[in-house]
Amino acid sequence: MLSEWDIIPEDLQLTLTREALRRAADLIAGQAETLASEMASGAIADRGGPEALRLLAAVLRVTGVEACDTQQV
Protein backbone atom coordinates (compact mmCIF):
# COMPACT_ATOMS: atom_id res chain seq x y z
CA MET A 1 0.00 0.00 0.00
CA LEU A 2 1.47 3.33 -1.08
CA SER A 3 1.16 6.39 1.07
CA GLU A 4 0.54 9.86 -0.31
CA TRP A 5 4.22 10.57 0.36
CA ASP A 6 5.23 7.86 -2.08
CA ILE A 7 3.22 9.55 -4.83
CA ILE A 8 5.25 12.78 -4.53
CA PRO A 9 8.24 12.96 -6.90
CA GLU A 10 11.58 12.21 -5.23
CA ASP A 11 13.04 15.68 -5.86
CA LEU A 12 10.04 17.26 -4.13
CA GLN A 13 10.35 14.79 -1.25
CA LEU A 14 13.97 15.89 -0.80
CA THR A 15 13.03 19.57 -0.94
CA LEU A 16 10.28 19.10 1.65
CA THR A 17 12.54 17.03 3.89
CA ARG A 18 15.33 19.62 3.78
CA GLU A 19 12.92 22.42 4.65
CA ALA A 20 11.51 20.40 7.54
CA LEU A 21 15.03 19.80 8.87
CA ARG A 22 15.92 23.47 8.47
CA ARG A 23 12.80 24.50 10.39
CA ALA A 24 13.45 21.92 13.11
CA ALA A 25 17.03 23.16 13.56
CA ASP A 26 15.81 26.76 13.75
CA LEU A 27 13.16 25.82 16.31
CA ILE A 28 15.65 23.97 18.51
CA ALA A 29 18.14 26.84 18.18
CA GLY A 30 15.47 29.33 19.21
CA GLN A 31 14.52 27.24 22.22
CA ALA A 32 18.19 26.98 23.23
CA GLU A 33 18.52 30.77 23.04
CA THR A 34 15.34 31.25 25.07
CA LEU A 35 16.60 28.86 27.73
CA ALA A 36 19.97 30.65 27.77
CA SER A 37 18.20 34.00 28.28
CA GLU A 38 16.11 32.56 31.10
CA MET A 39 19.28 31.30 32.78
CA ALA A 40 21.06 34.62 32.22
CA SER A 41 18.15 36.55 33.75
CA GLY A 42 18.11 34.28 36.81
CA ALA A 43 14.69 32.77 36.13
CA ILE A 44 16.32 29.35 35.87
CA ALA A 45 19.38 28.30 37.87
CA ASP A 46 22.56 28.92 35.87
CA ARG A 47 24.96 26.01 36.00
CA GLY A 48 27.19 27.26 33.20
CA GLY A 49 24.66 26.59 30.50
CA PRO A 50 23.79 29.88 28.74
CA GLU A 51 26.94 30.13 26.65
CA ALA A 52 26.82 26.43 25.80
CA LEU A 53 23.20 26.81 24.70
CA ARG A 54 24.05 29.83 22.56
CA LEU A 55 26.88 27.85 20.99
CA LEU A 56 24.47 24.96 20.32
CA ALA A 57 22.03 27.39 18.70
CA ALA A 58 24.75 28.84 16.46
CA VAL A 59 26.03 25.40 15.46
CA LEU A 60 22.52 24.19 14.65
CA ARG A 61 21.86 27.20 12.47
CA VAL A 62 25.16 27.04 10.62
CA THR A 63 25.35 23.29 10.11
CA GLY A 64 21.64 22.98 9.43
CA VAL A 65 21.73 25.54 6.65
CA GLU A 66 25.00 24.21 5.23
CA ALA A 67 23.77 20.62 5.27
CA CYS A 68 20.55 21.55 3.50
CA ASP A 69 22.27 23.80 0.98
CA THR A 70 24.99 21.33 0.02
CA GLN A 71 22.77 18.29 -0.54
CA GLN A 72 22.50 17.20 -4.16
CA VAL A 73 19.10 16.48 -5.65
C-alpha positions as CSV (number, residue, x, y, z in Angstrom):
1,M,0.0,0.0,0.0
2,L,1.5,3.3,-1.1
3,S,1.2,6.4,1.1
4,E,0.5,9.9,-0.3
5,W,4.2,10.6,0.4
6,D,5.2,7.9,-2.1
7,I,3.2,9.6,-4.8
8,I,5.3,12.8,-4.5
9,P,8.2,13.0,-6.9
10,E,11.6,12.2,-5.2
11,D,13.0,15.7,-5.9
12,L,10.0,17.3,-4.1
13,Q,10.4,14.8,-1.2
14,L,14.0,15.9,-0.8
15,T,13.0,19.6,-0.9
16,L,10.3,19.1,1.7
17,T,12.5,17.0,3.9
18,R,15.3,19.6,3.8
19,E,12.9,22.4,4.6
20,A,11.5,20.4,7.5
21,L,15.0,19.8,8.9
22,R,15.9,23.5,8.5
23,R,12.8,24.5,10.4
24,A,13.4,21.9,13.1
25,A,17.0,23.2,13.6
26,D,15.8,26.8,13.7
27,L,13.2,25.8,16.3
28,I,15.7,24.0,18.5
29,A,18.1,26.8,18.2
30,G,15.5,29.3,19.2
31,Q,14.5,27.2,22.2
32,A,18.2,27.0,23.2
33,E,18.5,30.8,23.0
34,T,15.3,31.3,25.1
35,L,16.6,28.9,27.7
36,A,20.0,30.6,27.8
37,S,18.2,34.0,28.3
38,E,16.1,32.6,31.1
39,M,19.3,31.3,32.8
40,A,21.1,34.6,32.2
41,S,18.1,36.5,33.8
42,G,18.1,34.3,36.8
43,A,14.7,32.8,36.1
44,I,16.3,29.3,35.9
45,A,19.4,28.3,37.9
46,D,22.6,28.9,35.9
47,R,25.0,26.0,36.0
48,G,27.2,27.3,33.2
49,G,24.7,26.6,30.5
50,P,23.8,29.9,28.7
51,E,26.9,30.1,26.7
52,A,26.8,26.4,25.8
53,L,23.2,26.8,24.7
54,R,24.0,29.8,22.6
55,L,26.9,27.8,21.0
56,L,24.5,25.0,20.3
57,A,22.0,27.4,18.7
58,A,24.7,28.8,16.5
59,V,26.0,25.4,15.5
60,L,22.5,24.2,14.6
61,R,21.9,27.2,12.5
62,V,25.2,27.0,10.6
63,T,25.4,23.3,10.1
64,G,21.6,23.0,9.4
65,V,21.7,25.5,6.7
66,E,25.0,24.2,5.2
67,A,23.8,20.6,5.3
68,C,20.6,21.6,3.5
69,D,22.3,23.8,1.0
70,T,25.0,21.3,0.0
71,Q,22.8,18.3,-0.5
72,Q,22.5,17.2,-4.2
73,V,19.1,16.5,-5.7
